[in-house]
Amino acid sequence: MERIQMQRIIDGIRYDTEKATVIAHDVYWDGHNWERYGRNMWLYRTPNGRYFTVRGTLWQGERDTLTPVSPEEARRLYERLPEHEVPYEEAFPHITIQDA
């Protein structure tokens, strides 16, 4: 599934995939296809430091969605999504990483 271009205004804030950076996603070749059961997710960070997800679907009757997420939820999604486009420190510059 190709990256989805989308723009939404939610609570007076414009989220735009063209102006934000993809920091993580689940689009990868599994030996058969690129889609995860007909659905994919991309996690974005805006130039102003806000996070949002775009969920794409190939299923009839479902729609692609754009959803703002908190920094904490974005961090959890980043750690769960298998493909990272930027390093953790760049995706979350406000978080201090601790060694185990």
Biotite code that builds the C-alpha atoms (Angstrom):
import biotite.structure as struc

atoms = struc.array([
    struc.Atom([0.000, 0.000, 0.000], chain_id="A", res_id=1, res_name="MET", atom_name="CA", element="C"),
    struc.Atom([1.400, 3.375, -0.912], chain_id="A", res_id=2, res_name="GLU", atom_name="CA", element="C"),
    struc.Atom([1.590, 6.211, 1.585], chain_id="A", res_id=3, res_name="ARG", atom_name="CA", element="C"),
    struc.Atom([-1.697, 8.099, 1.793], chain_id="A", res_id=4, res_name="ILE", atom_name="CA", element="C"),
    struc.Atom([-1.795, 11.857, 1.297], chain_id="A", res_id=5, res_name="GLN", atom_name="CA", element="C"),
    struc.Atom([-4.282, 13.397, 3.697], chain_id="A", res_id=6, res_name="MET", atom_name="CA", element="C"),
    struc.Atom([-5.058, 16.687, 5.394], chain_id="A", res_id=7, res_name="GLN", atom_name="CA", element="C"),
    struc.Atom([-7.529, 17.223, 8.244], chain_id="A", res_id=8, res_name="ARG", atom_name="CA", element="C"),
    struc.Atom([-8.373, 20.047, 10.629], chain_id="A", res_id=9, res_name="ILE", atom_name="CA", element="C"),
    struc.Atom([-9.150, 18.691, 14.092], chain_id="A", res_id=10, res_name="ILE", atom_name="CA", element="C"),
    struc.Atom([-9.891, 21.025, 17.024], chain_id="A", res_id=11, res_name="ASP", atom_name="CA", element="C"),
    struc.Atom([-8.595, 23.955, 14.964], chain_id="A", res_id=12, res_name="GLY", atom_name="CA", element="C"),
    struc.Atom([-5.250, 22.285, 14.187], chain_id="A", res_id=13, res_name="ILE", atom_name="CA", element="C"),
    struc.Atom([-4.277, 21.338, 10.633], chain_id="A", res_id=14, res_name="ARG", atom_name="CA", element="C"),
    struc.Atom([-2.627, 17.923, 10.230], chain_id="A", res_id=15, res_name="TYR", atom_name="CA", element="C"),
    struc.Atom([-1.045, 17.425, 6.808], chain_id="A", res_id=16, res_name="ASP", atom_name="CA", element="C"),
    struc.Atom([0.901, 14.363, 5.668], chain_id="A", res_id=17, res_name="THR", atom_name="CA", element="C"),
    struc.Atom([2.714, 16.505, 3.086], chain_id="A", res_id=18, res_name="GLU", atom_name="CA", element="C"),
    struc.Atom([4.178, 18.780, 5.790], chain_id="A", res_id=19, res_name="LYS", atom_name="CA", element="C"),
    struc.Atom([4.812, 16.147, 8.477], chain_id="A", res_id=20, res_name="ALA", atom_name="CA", element="C"),
    struc.Atom([7.524, 13.486, 8.723], chain_id="A", res_id=21, res_name="THR", atom_name="CA", element="C"),
    struc.Atom([6.769, 9.778, 8.774], chain_id="A", res_id=22, res_name="VAL", atom_name="CA", element="C"),
    struc.Atom([8.628, 8.438, 11.798], chain_id="A", res_id=23, res_name="ILE", atom_name="CA", element="C"),
    struc.Atom([7.375, 4.832, 11.798], chain_id="A", res_id=24, res_name="ALA", atom_name="CA", element="C"),
    struc.Atom([5.013, 2.496, 9.932], chain_id="A", res_id=25, res_name="HIS", atom_name="CA", element="C"),
    struc.Atom([4.103, -1.132, 9.349], chain_id="A", res_id=26, res_name="ASP", atom_name="CA", element="C"),
    struc.Atom([4.589, -1.277, 5.568], chain_id="A", res_id=27, res_name="VAL", atom_name="CA", element="C"),
    struc.Atom([7.068, -4.071, 4.884], chain_id="A", res_id=28, res_name="TYR", atom_name="CA", element="C"),
    struc.Atom([7.356, -7.031, 2.549], chain_id="A", res_id=29, res_name="TRP", atom_name="CA", element="C"),
    struc.Atom([6.374, -10.219, 4.367], chain_id="A", res_id=30, res_name="ASP", atom_name="CA", element="C"),
    struc.Atom([7.137, -12.519, 1.451], chain_id="A", res_id=31, res_name="GLY", atom_name="CA", element="C"),
    struc.Atom([3.632, -12.262, 0.018], chain_id="A", res_id=32, res_name="HIS", atom_name="CA", element="C"),
    struc.Atom([2.502, -8.626, 0.130], chain_id="A", res_id=33, res_name="ASN", atom_name="CA", element="C"),
    struc.Atom([3.027, -5.158, 1.621], chain_id="A", res_id=34, res_name="TRP", atom_name="CA", element="C"),
    struc.Atom([-0.331, -4.873, 3.366], chain_id="A", res_id=35, res_name="GLU", atom_name="CA", element="C"),
    struc.Atom([-1.128, -6.131, 6.847], chain_id="A", res_id=36, res_name="ARG", atom_name="CA", element="C"),
    struc.Atom([-4.421, -7.887, 6.189], chain_id="A", res_id=37, res_name="TYR", atom_name="CA", element="C"),
    struc.Atom([-5.508, -4.989, 3.980], chain_id="A", res_id=38, res_name="GLY", atom_name="CA", element="C"),
    struc.Atom([-4.605, -2.288, 6.515], chain_id="A", res_id=39, res_name="ARG", atom_name="CA", element="C"),
    struc.Atom([-1.507, -0.208, 7.232], chain_id="A", res_id=40, res_name="ASN", atom_name="CA", element="C"),
    struc.Atom([-0.526, 2.502, 9.725], chain_id="A", res_id=41, res_name="MET", atom_name="CA", element="C"),
    struc.Atom([1.880, 5.432, 9.478], chain_id="A", res_id=42, res_name="TRP", atom_name="CA", element="C"),
    struc.Atom([2.971, 7.513, 12.483], chain_id="A", res_id=43, res_name="LEU", atom_name="CA", element="C"),
    struc.Atom([3.807, 11.159, 11.736], chain_id="A", res_id=44, res_name="TYR", atom_name="CA", element="C"),
    struc.Atom([5.430, 14.059, 13.575], chain_id="A", res_id=45, res_name="ARG", atom_name="CA", element="C"),
    struc.Atom([4.552, 17.609, 12.516], chain_id="A", res_id=46, res_name="THR", atom_name="CA", element="C"),
    struc.Atom([7.117, 20.440, 12.320], chain_id="A", res_id=47, res_name="PRO", atom_name="CA", element="C"),
    struc.Atom([5.476, 21.800, 15.524], chain_id="A", res_id=48, res_name="ASN", atom_name="CA", element="C"),
    struc.Atom([6.045, 18.522, 17.395], chain_id="A", res_id=49, res_name="GLY", atom_name="CA", element="C"),
    struc.Atom([2.528, 17.093, 17.282], chain_id="A", res_id=50, res_name="ARG", atom_name="CA", element="C"),
    struc.Atom([1.929, 13.436, 16.456], chain_id="A", res_id=51, res_name="TYR", atom_name="CA", element="C"),
    struc.Atom([-0.758, 11.740, 14.415], chain_id="A", res_id=52, res_name="PHE", atom_name="CA", element="C"),
    struc.Atom([-1.494, 8.452, 12.718], chain_id="A", res_id=53, res_name="THR", atom_name="CA", element="C"),
    struc.Atom([-2.866, 7.679, 9.302], chain_id="A", res_id=54, res_name="VAL", atom_name="CA", element="C"),
    struc.Atom([-4.527, 4.313, 8.892], chain_id="A", res_id=55, res_name="ARG", atom_name="CA", element="C"),
    struc.Atom([-5.075, 3.106, 5.352], chain_id="A", res_id=56, res_name="GLY", atom_name="CA", element="C"),
    struc.Atom([-7.407, 0.330, 4.319], chain_id="A", res_id=57, res_name="THR", atom_name="CA", element="C"),
    struc.Atom([-8.083, -1.679, 1.199], chain_id="A", res_id=58, res_name="LEU", atom_name="CA", element="C"),
    struc.Atom([-11.383, -3.017, 2.563], chain_id="A", res_id=59, res_name="TRP", atom_name="CA", element="C"),
    struc.Atom([-14.653, -1.990, 0.966], chain_id="A", res_id=60, res_name="GLN", atom_name="CA", element="C"),
    struc.Atom([-16.816, -0.035, 3.396], chain_id="A", res_id=61, res_name="GLY", atom_name="CA", element="C"),
    struc.Atom([-13.837, 1.214, 5.460], chain_id="A", res_id=62, res_name="GLU", atom_name="CA", element="C"),
    struc.Atom([-12.247, 4.642, 5.179], chain_id="A", res_id=63, res_name="ARG", atom_name="CA", element="C"),
    struc.Atom([-8.712, 5.870, 5.621], chain_id="A", res_id=64, res_name="ASP", atom_name="CA", element="C"),
    struc.Atom([-8.401, 7.864, 8.852], chain_id="A", res_id=65, res_name="THR", atom_name="CA", element="C"),
    struc.Atom([-6.170, 10.538, 10.358], chain_id="A", res_id=66, res_name="LEU", atom_name="CA", element="C"),
    struc.Atom([-6.061, 10.650, 14.163], chain_id="A", res_id=67, res_name="THR", atom_name="CA", element="C"),
    struc.Atom([-4.039, 12.929, 16.471], chain_id="A", res_id=68, res_name="PRO", atom_name="CA", element="C"),
    struc.Atom([-2.223, 11.055, 19.256], chain_id="A", res_id=69, res_name="VAL", atom_name="CA", element="C"),
    struc.Atom([-0.493, 12.181, 22.443], chain_id="A", res_id=70, res_name="SER", atom_name="CA", element="C"),
    struc.Atom([3.309, 12.070, 22.676], chain_id="A", res_id=71, res_name="PRO", atom_name="CA", element="C"),
    struc.Atom([3.004, 9.085, 25.025], chain_id="A", res_id=72, res_name="GLU", atom_name="CA", element="C"),
    struc.Atom([0.758, 7.177, 22.617], chain_id="A", res_id=73, res_name="GLU", atom_name="CA", element="C"),
    struc.Atom([3.087, 8.092, 19.734], chain_id="A", res_id=74, res_name="ALA", atom_name="CA", element="C"),
    struc.Atom([6.031, 6.688, 21.694], chain_id="A", res_id=75, res_name="ARG", atom_name="CA", element="C"),
    struc.Atom([4.187, 3.422, 22.344], chain_id="A", res_id=76, res_name="ARG", atom_name="CA", element="C"),
    struc.Atom([3.214, 3.143, 18.678], chain_id="A", res_id=77, res_name="LEU", atom_name="CA", element="C"),
    struc.Atom([6.783, 3.878, 17.554], chain_id="A", res_id=78, res_name="TYR", atom_name="CA", element="C"),
    struc.Atom([8.091, 1.083, 19.761], chain_id="A", res_id=79, res_name="GLU", atom_name="CA", element="C"),
    struc.Atom([5.431, -1.319, 18.419], chain_id="A", res_id=80, res_name="ARG", atom_name="CA", element="C"),
    struc.Atom([5.637, -0.488, 14.701], chain_id="A", res_id=81, res_name="LEU", atom_name="CA", element="C"),
    struc.Atom([8.302, -2.552, 12.900], chain_id="A", res_id=82, res_name="PRO", atom_name="CA", element="C"),
    struc.Atom([9.673, 0.060, 10.477], chain_id="A", res_id=83, res_name="GLU", atom_name="CA", element="C"),
    struc.Atom([11.369, 3.238, 11.751], chain_id="A", res_id=84, res_name="HIS", atom_name="CA", element="C"),
    struc.Atom([12.160, 6.076, 9.353], chain_id="A", res_id=85, res_name="GLU", atom_name="CA", element="C"),
    struc.Atom([13.968, 8.243, 11.917], chain_id="A", res_id=86, res_name="VAL", atom_name="CA", element="C"),
    struc.Atom([15.928, 7.373, 15.074], chain_id="A", res_id=87, res_name="PRO", atom_name="CA", element="C"),
    struc.Atom([14.117, 7.394, 18.426], chain_id="A", res_id=88, res_name="TYR", atom_name="CA", element="C"),
    struc.Atom([16.028, 10.456, 19.630], chain_id="A", res_id=89, res_name="GLU", atom_name="CA", element="C"),
    struc.Atom([14.937, 12.456, 16.577], chain_id="A", res_id=90, res_name="GLU", atom_name="CA", element="C"),
    struc.Atom([11.326, 11.262, 16.748], chain_id="A", res_id=91, res_name="ALA", atom_name="CA", element="C"),
    struc.Atom([11.063, 12.132, 20.462], chain_id="A", res_id=92, res_name="PHE", atom_name="CA", element="C"),
    struc.Atom([13.588, 14.873, 21.267], chain_id="A", res_id=93, res_name="PRO", atom_name="CA", element="C"),
    struc.Atom([11.800, 15.695, 24.558], chain_id="A", res_id=94, res_name="HIS", atom_name="CA", element="C"),
    struc.Atom([12.303, 12.182, 25.997], chain_id="A", res_id=95, res_name="ILE", atom_name="CA", element="C"),
    struc.Atom([15.462, 11.157, 27.823], chain_id="A", res_id=96, res_name="THR", atom_name="CA", element="C"),
    struc.Atom([16.389, 7.547, 27.163], chain_id="A", res_id=97, res_name="ILE", atom_name="CA", element="C"),
    struc.Atom([17.657, 5.567, 30.137], chain_id="A", res_id=98, res_name="GLN", atom_name="CA", element="C"),
    struc.Atom([19.864, 2.517, 30.032], chain_id="A", res_id=99, res_name="ASP", atom_name="CA", element="C"),
    struc.Atom([18.555, -0.662, 31.640], chain_id="A", res_id=100, res_name="ALA", atom_name="CA", element="C"),
])
